[in-house]
Amino acid sequence: MSKKIVIVGGVAGGASCAARCRRMDETAEILMLDRGPYVSFANCGLPYFVGDVIKDEAKLLVANPALFRDRFAIEVRTENEVIAIDREAKEIEVKSHASGRTYRESYDSLVLSPGAAAVRPPLPGIDLPGIFVVRTVPDSRQIRAWIDEKSAKRAIIVGGGFIGLEMAENLVHRGLSVTIVEMLDQVMPPLDPEMARPVQEQLEKHGVKVALGDGVAGFEERGGQISVKTKSGAEHAGDIVILAIGVRPETALAKAAGLELGARGGIRVDEHMCTSDPNIWAVGDAVEVRDVVTGEWTLIPLAGPANRQGRIAADGICGRDSKFRGTQGTAICGVFDIAVASTGASEKSLLRAGITDYEKVYLHPANHVGYYPGAKPINLKLLFRKSDGRILGAQAVGEAGVDRRIDVIATAIQLGGTVFDLEESELCYAPQFGGAKDPVNYAGMIAANSLRGDHPLADCNQLLPESSVLVDVRDPDEFEEGHIPGAINFPLNELRARLDELPRDRELWLYCRVGLRGYYATRLLLQHGFHAKNLPGGYLTYDLIKASSNNQS
């Protein structure tokens, strides 16, 4: 007899699972149910629909019920909400929003892809008209309509994460004045503070006001505008408010059915995406999965992992031994003219997990060779394990080439790669695309040299031990334009001739602008018997760390 597979929820996880089930089993009866009006839409494109970059709403609809029916012989029922699971009878209870009737459906295999709901904290005034979230196509449609009907001029965005920044850019494109209110001391919470600093500067460069370290206390309607009141007592007035605080996994159905939930509040699944019930699988934003770097359970509401999880669940249902390897949270966001991307662990997340066996390097290479017109700098941070060089994470910000470098490092993390693999990676090279030594190679070389003892590293966050001397090896004019307090200037080109002026009984901490001249100086001094360390990323990294520290003070 044919197997009946019922999938609750569509979009990335559920829709990919349904299509994969059909490819694996032509005889199965496949039914997909979604409580909303659309079964498969591009929710990552919603901010750009609001911003009129994507002008046609239909472009957001990836697949409709007719396509699933005609191409895959899959029945799709939208606006049909699953309200209960009877695990013993292997049946679900469904409510049709169109007719109001309730009915039951049997299943042999059940897949839950309920997604996650945008967080709306129980604050005073949270339900005032003009306060929106950005999670569905109707959400974005309502935001567009409100802006047009109210001739909105000012917007307040609560939250400085991915959605908040994308909405800020797109509302500026619509001609609105934008303020971001963020509870933390930085935008882009997944990043380390110093790497988030260029993102904040980019926002401010384009007229976005950024209010950090101040959580929202409530909302009031005042003179036709919405006043956003913060815990510090500040107020920000706007014609529209966008809540971009985050998402919460939709687990009410699973919890009511007695399925195991994890400590983070998501549905607990094994490596096959199977829940605590062997006939029920779960995928997407609602599930907890293992972090491939820290090994901890985590929630990662991203389309890429959800799509892969849907495929793996389908394989399990159809008898294949596919396994989900975990996630590393690889993500990228456009902020006006720059991209910000990360993969794996941040320094913050390593410390939260109690992991101290790590080292970090910073570098600021160009996206391609400098002699070819249009080279743009990339700020790159690489984290790796001191004991064996295993890559733990990376973050990058820049105008061009960010995506490719983070993708390469993300692949290396998936394969358990080390910094020694990065220095030996053979990557595409032509003047307009990269260099003979790509930024990825440079990151690997700096890290590998430190592990070999060829390139001892200083730590910007610990400037400066009393027993050390800080030496700036840039040219005098660069030193005069700005330097780290307490530094003395020994230009690299004069260093060999002035070795007698440097103390041999104290550690020398060297720096230049981006780290390369500091490395040359470190190698020179080490071979002359000095105790020398280089500041990775040089003065540019110091500036980023200092600026991010000012946010926190």
C-alpha angles and dihedrals in degrees: 000000000000119000120244113221119189120192121195110206132008134212116095102338104034097037094048090048092052094050092045091050089056092049089051098042122027093182099053122109105231124193124180121194126191128178092210131071095254128054099191123021137148103252090173087066096055097096089052091051088053089049092050092240085118102041101179116067090204089067088069093060107092098182136354133207092265092057092050090048098046100037103033106018089238120146114224124191115188123195088030111123123200105222102174143015122215100199095181094054092034091231136126129212115228132193120205109216091199097055101019091228125133123219141166132240127193124222141189093196124019125197121195117206102158095147124205134295125230111255115252105178118212095255126148110275095010091137097052115130111264096041111113143173124211109227110109140031091257088053092056092043091054092049091052091048093049092051091050097042095045095037085230116209104171130045131188117203117198107208132033101219129109098297093041093054094044090050091048091055094046095047089051087053087054089055099255126139106237135205122186116206112197127179093210127069093252143038119244098037094200089066127076110258097252092052091050092055096082088051091055090048090051091052092049091046088061094049100264113143111222118202109188135185094026123106124208116259100184150311133256134187108234127172094334093312134093116244114209108207119200133205091253090058096255121136130209119192125205144156092235135022125206118200109212098160097128140269136281122213114254100234105144093106093048093045093050089051091055097247116155116264126198131235091262091057098253130119110276113234135172126234089280090055090248118145127218086283110072091216096052128072128185132201143172134024094348098062133084115228136176121272105232092216105041097024090226126133111258145170115237113179097194130131096227097059091040091055092050092046090054091054093048093049089051091051091051092050090050095048103263122133098229119155134200108231094205131256137275098191098244107186143156135197133190116224109184105292099355139067125219119197140168141179133188123357128350121215088254093054092047091054091046088054091050093248112147100157094097142104130197137210131193127203137171107204127162118256089239138002115309096231092062111081119258102030112167128196123245122206104215132181121188125192121197141164114267094210098060109356096251110164112246104175149325139210128193138181127185149112097261141014097022096119096053095049095048091045091055092049091045090055090049090053091051089054094047091250128175136216087259087063090052094053089052096042113128107218136173115281133189124132095258094048108039145311138280083258105041121209086254090056091047091052090051093046095051092048095043092048090053092052092049091052093245094111115031110199129221121209120238090205091062102049115180135009111199091235093057136081120219112221124191109203096187124110118280095254091054091048091052092051090060140322142173110280112260095022124134121213120240108160112219093237091058097041100096091052094049102045091119090063093062123083117246095195095062134062114255118218109199131195141168131175101292105358106266099098088042088057092050090050092048092053091048094050096043090056090051092055100261125137100239137169130181127224104232112229091014125217093345091061091046089054092051093049093045092050093048090049089055088057089057097046 
